[in-house]
Amino acid sequence: MNMRTLLRSSVAARVILLASLPLLFACGATKHAPEHTLPETGFRAPVQRIVDAATIERVEKESMLDVYDPAERTNRLVYNFNARFDRAILIPVVTGYQYAFPAPVRTGVSNFISNLNEVPRLANSMLQASQTKVNATIIRLVANTTVGLGGMFDVATDMGIPKQEEDFGQTLGVWGVPEGPYVMLPFYGPSNGRDTLGTAGDIVFSYYQMEYMFDLAGITDHSLASNINTGVRAVDTRAGIPFRYYTTDTPFEYDILRFAYSKARVLQILQ
């Protein structure tokens, strides 16, 4: 066979090969995917492309977007307002407070306020019918008020009796009241329908508690004392929260905070 014949044969073979490629691809397209043709072994199971409803529901509940927030646009506006107020007023005041008073004094103030809050904690523990929480709160209140010099020192925690963080929103949750829609409260921050009602109840309880305390202390100007009490509590509370608005380096800060708050409240009620 001469060279010309070889070249012709080579060219013909190439033409045949190119012409047959579409046919080969067409045949290949009709074949089943390899995972459907390989036999099952201990290292391989059939591919399941259908996700069951329970898995979908679980994933949705774990999603940051799965929080009932029908007033999201308004809530985001309130969130921005809170961020501006926090940066312009609260944080500078907190910074000045921390600069003016040493840590032991600030700790004593926090302990004193916390000891006052043992009374509403005790009331909510009783409303929740939790004998364990009631016992712990009574011991804390008595120990810190007496040995702790009016609550300036948290001796109960040193004794191994932790604080029972109970509020009326949690009590409503224990009673079976649904949480309702997510709400961003001015100044207060994240909440929901149930916790908003609970916050109102806590405010009323605290008001009458402090009115009684003012009378007990012989304070006549209740209005001034109430304003000072509110201001000191606000500064102390903010000083104890490390969170700072718009410092999380994520555009989803609102969503993350909403998710974290909602899940945290569920866990607090279940405790």
Secondary structure, 3 states (H helix, E strand, C coil): CCHHHHHHHHHHHHHHHHHHHHHHHHHHHCCCCHHHHCCCECCECCCCCCCCHHHHHHHHHCCCCCCCCCCHHHHHHHHHHHHHHHHHHHHHHHHHHHHHCCHHHHHHHHHHHHHHCHHHHHHHHHHCCCHHHHHHHHHHHHHHHHCCCCCCCCHHHHCCCCCCCCCHHHHHHHCCCCCCCEEEECCCEEEEHHHHHHHHHHHHHHHHHHHHHHHHCCCCCHHHHHHHHHHHHHHHHHHCCCCCCCCCCCCCHHHHHHHHHHHHHHHHHHC
